[in-house]
Amino acid sequence: MATVERLELQRLCLETQLRADRYREGLAAFLRQHQSALELAGDDDIVREFLVRVWPSGLPSTMIVTSVSTNEHGRWLIRPPIEGSKAASFAAGGLTPAFSCYRRQGRLVVDQFVTVAHVAPRPCETILTAIVHIDPKNEYIERDDWSKLESLPNIRDDVQEELRPWLEYLDWREKLLHLQQTAIRYNRVEGGPNNTVRIHTAGALDQTNLRRELSSSLVLAAPLSASRSPDVWEPDLNQRPRLTRLGTVTRVDAANAPTRASKRRGPSFHQAANKKVPVIITAEPEDGEDAESILRNMPEEGFLVSAIFAELKPLRTERNSIRRFLRGEGCNPYLAAWLFNVQNAGLPGARADIDEDILDRLDPDQLDALIKMLDAPDLALIQGPPGTGKTYLITAAAQALARAGKRVLIVSQTNLAVDNVLAGLQHPGPTLPLRIGKPDRVEPEAKDCLKDRVVAIRFTQIRQLCEGQLRDGDDVQRLVRRAHER
């Protein structure tokens, strides 16, 4: 077991009011929901009541702190200790509030809160002891104490280096998409017959190849400023220019179309069709769009480019997800600590309560695995050969977590694996599983878990419950009347 570092400071000053609008409402809701378990009186300022009870102002106190800096100013995550006579009352249902703070004018300013597992400190965390001042008027953190805080290892440093090649790969993929994008320089646009847009190219092009590339393609108009070169499409990936959606390409014609007489000559026309000539591209606006409004909005000259939204969206979604992860925006703020180093994951805490009907269905090995899954604050890995009951175990864990009021997300590389778990979760009860995905890819056994059917099933259960309660009420009234008649 790794040793947890300890740090002593002379003074720690917490400013909780400056950014209270960012976290106070959510924190107050959590505290009131678990007021009894947290042993709170529920005064008008329940947030301050909790903070002062965990860290009495002006007295030596202990907290668990982690450096989660994302910039040069520094950021830390602090949570209540697990040791002490009152430590058990700092959490409800195994969860406790943790506070994200940043440095400002000699104090730590609280601006975010998240619920985390109330467990022993992870190897990446530090047990800090100091005289704590909450919303002080004249006290500030000493310079030496700041140096100690800033020297704490940052859990995101290593993961940033691990993910840098991934981000570079995504950037390369996006550049490659732009290089493969069909792009044509145009110098004139005009309205065409039947609500169409006609685009005149600025240079000679191979009409046959262009027709093959753009046939039935959605095209966009980009201004000249969107390219680093005014003549060749070299998109600047650092900007997001305004693009005009023109519609779908329906025709690609030579600018100087041959006469009927030249068409009758046959061979000479076919030979000309393979040569590079100025062309006119006709685009039909999408449903509900008007060609005149498109002409008003699009640049008079620029680049006609094929749409690559479908290819770009997953790349940008993946990149944004990585950046959100690096900023610590997620349900588990400690994920960055152990994603590439499992030794930093938290150890199992207090034993979770499991209903008897779940316990009775498990053999000793499955029960041992279930306990570890429910008690692990960060990560639990279950391994076993086929037929040992892993799917059954996942079903039991999902049921136990749902009954404890937790939200459960079940994911897999295959649709079948998810549907197999859902098949074991479908039963009347206070919770219903919801299947996310395309209906045509969902197994028949799991179709009742699709959104529309889940809503119908839930309303049916509510109706049946209400009807049962009404019948019970009628029965009670009849008994009362009979009693009075006697």
Secondary structure, DSSP 4 states (H G I P E B T S, - for coil): -PPPEEEEEEEEEEE-STTGGGTHHHHHHHHHHTTTTTT----TTHHHHHHHHHS-TTEEEEEEEEE---STT-EEEEE--S-STTGGGG-BTTEEEEEEEEEETTEEEEEEEEEEE--SPPTT-EEEEEEEEES-SS----HHHHHHHHTSPBTTHHHHHHHHHHHHHHHHHHHHHHHHS-EEEEEEEEEETTTEEEEEESS-EEHHHHHHHHTT-EEEEEEGGGBSSSSS--B-TT-----EEEEEEEEEEESSPPPHHHHHT-HHHHHHHTSEE-EEEEEEPPTT--HHHHHHHS-SSEEEEE--HHHHHHHHHHHHHHHHHHTT-SS-TTHHHHSS-GGGSPPP-SPPP--HHHHTT--HHHHHHHHHHHH-SS-------TTSSHHHHHHHHHHHHHHTT-------SSHHHHHHHHHHH-SSSS----B-S-GGGS-GGGGGGBHHHHHHHHHHHHHHHHHHHHHHHHHHHHHHHHHHH-
